[in-house]
Structure formats: C-alpha cells, structure tokens
C-alpha cells in the first residue's frame, strides 16, 4: 500500500533536479494507479462482496438463488437491494457500486451507447427465466375469471362493478409498466380505483383483507406450492383465470408453470440480468450459476420457466416383468 508519508518524501526528492523529479513522480503515479486497480478488483468468481439491485417482484426466487450460491462458496457475499425496476435501472446506469441488476428487460440501444461511450464496453445482458404476473382476488370473491378486455376496463374504471385495483407501486415498477404496455396499450389508469401498496407482500395483504379488491403480483410471490408462506397466503387469496384466446381446449388458464412455459397464460414476461463487469469477478460467477443447471433448477423449483436449460417431461413405458 502506498503511504501518504512516502508520497510526501517523493515530492521533496523531486525538487533535486528536473530529470529526477520527472522520473520519481512518474513512478509514484504508476504505483498509485496499480494500487487503485487492485482495490477495484478484490473479488473473484467464488469470493468477495458485490452489490446487486433486483426488481422487488422477483425477491423470493432471487433470495433462493443467492442462498444456494453463497452456500456453495462461503467466501462469496452477494448483497441484494430489492427495489422498483426503474430504480434498478438507475443504479446500473449511474451507481458505480452496483455490479448487476435483475429486471424484466435488457438494455435499450441508447443505454448500450451510453455504456460504450462511458465505459468502453457494453454490459452483458440476457434472459434467464420466464415469469408471469398473477391476478389475485380475495379467497371469498366470486370473480375468478377474466378476459383481457375485462382487465382493461377494470383498470380504466369502465367496469360496471367498481373494484379497488392494487399494484406494488404506481409509476416505477415492472408490474405497472407491464399493465400499461400489455393490457392498457398505452391508455391511462383510473387513479380513483388504482392504488399502490408498498411492495408485493403489501399487495397480497391488501387483497386478503378486501373481498372487492384485485391485485397484480409477480408469480414468484404466490405460485410456489412448496413454499409454506405462499401456501398459507393461498388460504386468504386465490389466483384468477385469464382467457387464452388461442386455447380451444381450455380457454381460461391459471399462471401455472405449464401455462407460463407454453405461453398459454397471457400475462407472461421475461426475467433478465444486466451485468456491468468486464473481468471474471463475482458477478460473472453468479451469472454462470443463474444460467447453468443448478440456477435453472431453482427457477424451475420456484415454478418459473427456465430459459437456458429445457427440462422436458417424457412419457416412458415401464416393463414390469
């Protein structure tokens, strides 16, 4: 480590003559630069500490992914900050401490150019899983079947039955963006009925207490029948069926894993990573984990659709003789 006293001695010595001054000051600059580089790259694919920002709607499954990775590599510490998608994107663009984000889209062309101009490289990004947005209602509600048109009318306040509609935020979350882009097609919410909970858990708690409310929440919060907390919540809320216009055999579909992977369930979106790392650090190690077998199995176990590895079901004939 370069000490401040050492740098001061060099500056005093540099006064001896011009040649020696130039030479020794150059050495000092090189040493300081090398030290700065070493301080930047203190992590490896299996060790160190990094910060990542994650869309809050993916918290349950990403908590599982991080726990499994850190269990395999005890010297690795991944600190996840769960927040709305727009805040995650701000972090990757402007916060030097944020190594990776996990959101519902990749980089735009303008964002790619920004990184190329400022960092001389474009962060890696790709889809690692397929997620869905569940429409949830109170367990005592009789409204369990919806079409896209009915959802649009409800969100715009044009439904005959007035209901409260609950999101995990009104302006910056991926769930709100999906509703505006894919359901409303750019139309506006009726702000007199659309309300914001603090987070996804807040959405579920609100629906559990109001028989006339409808909520929109990421499937990893409510779709895993092996999660005891989610099973308990399903006694208070239930997932609605959404019409699949291309499904002649079963036109109304729940957000099951099969419905997500086959796209029979209409409210489907991707889960993407964006990694701002141009060397083999802890971000690269965690990314490989997410993309390869163990990470993809965790996505599948959480009842999302893995995007990198196909886990097909085959019919087999067993010979009992």
C-alpha positions in Angstrom: 0.0 0.0 0.0 1.3 3.5 -0.9 1.6 5.6 2.3 0.9 9.3 2.3 4.3 9.9 4.1 6.1 8.0 1.3 4.4 10.2 -1.4 5.4 13.3 0.5 9.1 12.1 0.6 9.0 11.6 -3.1 7.7 15.1 -3.7 10.6 16.5 -1.6 13.1 14.5 -3.5 11.6 15.6 -6.8 12.9 19.1 -6.1 16.5 17.9 -6.5 16.6 18.3 -10.3 14.1 18.3 -13.2 15.1 14.9 -14.5 14.9 13.1 -11.2 11.6 15.0 -10.5 10.0 13.7 -13.6 11.3 10.1 -13.1 10.3 9.7 -9.5 6.9 11.4 -9.9 6.2 9.0 -12.8 7.0 6.1 -10.5 4.6 7.4 -7.8 1.8 7.8 -10.3 2.3 4.2 -11.6 2.3 2.8 -8.1 -0.9 4.7 -7.1 -2.6 3.6 -10.3 -1.6 0.0 -9.7 -2.9 0.2 -6.1 -6.2 1.7 -7.4 -6.6 -1.2 -9.9 -6.0 -3.8 -7.2 -8.6 -2.2 -4.9 -11.2 -2.3 -7.7 -10.7 -6.0 -8.4 -10.9 -7.5 -5.0 -13.4 -10.2 -6.0 -13.2 -13.4 -7.9 -15.9 -15.7 -9.3 -16.0 -17.5 -5.9 -15.1 -14.8 -3.4 -15.6 -11.2 -2.4 -18.6 -8.9 -1.9 -20.7 -7.2 -4.6 -24.0 -5.2 -4.6 -26.8 -6.1 -7.0 -30.2 -4.4 -7.5 -33.2 -6.6 -8.1 -36.7 -5.9 -9.2 -38.7 -6.5 -5.9 -41.2 -8.7 -7.7 -38.5 -11.4 -8.0 -37.4 -11.3 -4.4 -38.5 -14.9 -3.3 -36.7 -16.7 -6.1 -33.6 -14.5 -6.2 -33.2 -15.0 -2.4 -33.1 -18.7 -3.1 -30.5 -18.3 -5.9 -28.2 -16.2 -3.7 -28.6 -18.5 -0.7 -27.6 -21.5 -2.8 -24.6 -19.7 -4.4 -23.3 -18.5 -1.0 -23.8 -21.9 0.5 -21.5 -23.4 -2.3 -18.9 -20.5 -1.9 -18.8 -19.3 1.7 -16.3 -16.5 0.8 -18.8 -15.0 -1.7 -21.2 -12.4 -0.5 -23.9 -11.0 -2.8 -25.9 -8.1 -1.2 -29.2 -7.7 -3.0 -31.1 -4.5 -2.8 -34.8 -5.0 -3.7 -36.5 -2.0 -5.3 -38.7 -0.9 -8.2 -37.4 -1.7 -11.7 -36.8 1.9 -12.6 -34.6 2.4 -9.6 -32.6 -0.8 -10.5 -32.0 0.7 -14.0 -30.8 4.0 -12.5 -28.4 2.0 -10.3 -26.8 0.2 -13.2 -26.5 3.4 -15.2 -25.2 5.7 -12.5 -24.1 3.8 -9.4 -20.6 2.5 -9.7 -21.1 0.2 -6.7 -23.9 -1.8 -8.5 -22.4 -4.7 -10.3 -25.6 -6.4 -11.6 -29.3 -5.8 -11.8 -32.2 -8.3 -12.4 -35.2 -6.8 -14.1 -37.8 -7.5 -16.8 -35.9 -6.1 -19.8 -32.5 -5.8 -21.3 -30.6 -2.6 -22.4 -32.0 -0.3 -25.0 -29.9 0.9 -27.9 -29.5 4.3 -26.2 -28.4 2.7 -22.9 -25.9 0.5 -24.8 -24.4 3.6 -26.4 -24.1 5.3 -23.1 -22.1 2.4 -21.6 -19.9 2.1 -24.7 -19.1 5.9 -24.5 -18.6 6.0 -20.7 -17.0 2.5 -20.0 -15.7 1.5 -23.5 -17.7 -1.7 -23.2 -21.4 -2.8 -23.2 -22.6 -4.7 -20.2 -23.8 -8.3 -20.8 -27.5 -8.9 -20.6 -29.9 -11.7 -21.5 -33.0 -13.5 -20.4 -32.6 -16.3 -17.8 -36.2 -17.2 -16.9 -39.8 -16.6 -17.8 -42.0 -15.0 -15.2 -45.8 -14.2 -15.1 -48.0 -11.7 -13.4 -50.7 -13.3 -11.3 -54.1 -11.6 -10.9 -55.2 -12.3 -7.3 -58.5 -11.9 -5.6 -59.8 -12.5 -2.1 -60.4 -16.1 -1.3 -64.2 -15.3 -0.8 -64.5 -13.4 -4.1 -66.8 -14.9 -6.8 -64.8 -13.1 -9.5 -62.2 -15.6 -10.6 -62.3 -15.5 -14.4 -61.2 -12.5 -16.6 -60.6 -11.7 -20.2 -58.0 -9.1 -21.4 -60.8 -6.7 -22.3 -62.4 -7.0 -18.8 -59.0 -6.3 -17.2 -58.5 -3.3 -19.4 -62.0 -1.9 -18.5 -61.4 -2.5 -14.8 -58.0 -0.6 -14.9 -59.6 2.3 -16.8 -62.6 2.5 -14.4 -65.1 1.4 -17.1 -66.3 -1.8 -15.4 -69.9 -1.9 -14.1 -68.6 -3.3 -10.8 -66.3 -0.9 -9.0 -63.2 -2.6 -7.5 -60.0 -1.4 -6.0 -57.0 -2.4 -8.1 -53.8 -2.9 -6.1 -50.2 -2.7 -7.6 -46.8 -2.8 -6.0 -46.4 0.9 -6.9 -48.0 3.3 -9.4 -45.1 4.7 -11.5 -41.8 2.8 -11.4 -42.5 -0.9 -11.0 -42.2 -3.6 -13.7 -45.7 -4.8 -12.9 -47.2 -1.3 -13.5 -45.2 -1.0 -16.8 -46.5 -4.4 -18.0 -50.1 -3.4 -17.3 -49.7 -0.1 -19.2 -47.8 -1.7 -22.1 -49.6 -5.0 -22.5 -53.1 -4.5 -21.0 -53.9 -0.8 -21.4 -51.9 -0.5 -24.6 -50.8 3.0 -23.5 -54.1 4.1 -22.1 -54.3 5.7 -18.6 -55.3 4.1 -15.3 -58.3 5.4 -13.5 -56.4 6.7 -10.5 -59.6 6.8 -8.4 -59.6 3.0 -8.2 -55.9 2.0 -8.8 -53.9 2.1 -5.6 -50.4 1.4 -4.6 -49.1 -0.9 -1.9 -45.6 -0.6 -0.5 -44.4 -3.8 -2.2 -45.6 -7.2 -3.4 -46.3 -8.6 0.1 -48.4 -5.4 0.7 -50.5 -6.3 -2.4 -51.3 -9.8 -1.0 -52.1 -8.4 2.4 -54.5 -5.9 1.0 -56.3 -8.5 -1.2 -56.6 -10.8 1.8 -58.4 -8.1 3.7 -60.7 -6.8 0.9 -63.2 -9.0 -0.9 -63.8 -6.4 -3.7 -60.1 -5.8 -4.5 -58.0 -7.2 -7.3 -54.2 -7.3 -7.2 -51.3 -7.8 -9.7 -48.2 -9.5 -8.3 -45.2 -11.4 -9.7 -45.8 -15.2 -9.7 -42.8 -16.0 -7.5 -44.7 -14.4 -4.6 -47.7 -16.7 -4.8 -47.2 -19.5 -7.3 -44.9 -21.9 -5.4 -46.9 -24.7 -3.7 -43.7 -25.9 -1.9 -43.3 -22.5 -0.1 -45.2 -22.8 3.2 -45.7 -19.0 3.5 -47.2 -18.9 0.0 -49.4 -21.9 0.7 -50.7 -20.1 3.8 -51.4 -17.0 1.8 -53.4 -19.0 -0.7 -55.9 -19.6 2.1 -56.6 -15.9 2.1 -56.3 -15.1 -1.6 -56.6 -17.0 -4.9 -55.2 -16.7 -8.4 -57.7 -15.8 -11.1 -58.0 -17.5 -14.5 -57.3 -15.4 -17.6 -58.7 -16.1 -21.0 -56.3 -17.6 -23.6 -57.7 -16.7 -27.0 -55.7 -19.4 -28.7 -56.5 -22.3 -26.4 -59.5 -24.1 -27.8 -59.3 -27.0 -25.3 -59.1 -24.9 -22.1 -59.7 -21.2 -22.8 -59.2 -20.0 -19.2 -55.7 -20.5 -17.7 -54.1 -20.0 -14.4 -50.4 -18.9 -14.1 -49.1 -22.5 -13.6 -45.6 -23.4 -14.7 -47.0 -25.3 -17.7 -49.1 -22.2 -18.6 -46.1 -20.0 -18.3 -43.7 -22.2 -20.4 -46.2 -22.8 -23.1 -47.4 -19.1 -23.1 -51.0 -20.3 -22.7 -51.2 -17.9 -19.8 -51.2 -14.4 -21.4 -49.6 -12.3 -18.7 -46.0 -13.5 -19.2 -42.8 -11.6 -19.1 -39.0 -12.3 -19.0 -36.5 -12.2 -16.2 -33.3 -10.5 -17.4 -29.8 -9.9 -15.9 -27.6 -6.9 -16.8 -24.0 -7.4 -15.7 -21.6 -4.4 -15.5 -18.3 -6.4 -15.2 -15.6 -6.8 -17.8 -13.5 -9.3 -15.9 -14.1 -12.7 -14.2 -15.4 -11.4 -10.9 -18.1 -12.4 -8.5 -20.8 -11.0 -10.8 -19.7 -13.4 -13.6 -19.6 -16.3 -11.2 -23.2 -15.6 -10.0 -24.3 -15.1 -13.6 -22.9 -18.5 -14.6 -24.8 -20.0 -11.7 -28.1 -18.5 -12.8 -27.6 -19.7 -16.4 -26.4 -23.2 -15.7 -28.1 -26.3 -14.3 -28.3 -25.5 -10.6 -29.6 -22.0 -11.0 -32.0 -23.0 -13.7 -33.3 -25.8 -11.4 -34.0 -23.2 -8.7 -36.1 -21.2 -11.2 -38.0 -24.3 -12.1 -38.5 -25.3 -8.5 -39.9 -21.8 -7.9 -42.4 -22.6 -10.7 -41.0 -20.1 -13.2 -39.9 -21.1 -16.7 -36.1 -21.7 -17.0 -34.9 -20.1 -20.2 -31.4 -21.6 -20.6 -32.0 -25.3 -20.0 -35.0 -27.2 -21.1 -36.4 -29.7 -18.6 -38.8 -31.7 -20.6 -41.2 -34.4 -19.4 -41.2 -37.6 -21.4 -43.6 -40.5 -21.4 -41.9 -43.8 -20.7 -43.2 -47.3 -20.7 -42.1 -49.4 -17.7 -41.6 -53.1 -18.2 -42.9 -54.8 -15.0 -41.6 -58.3 -15.9 
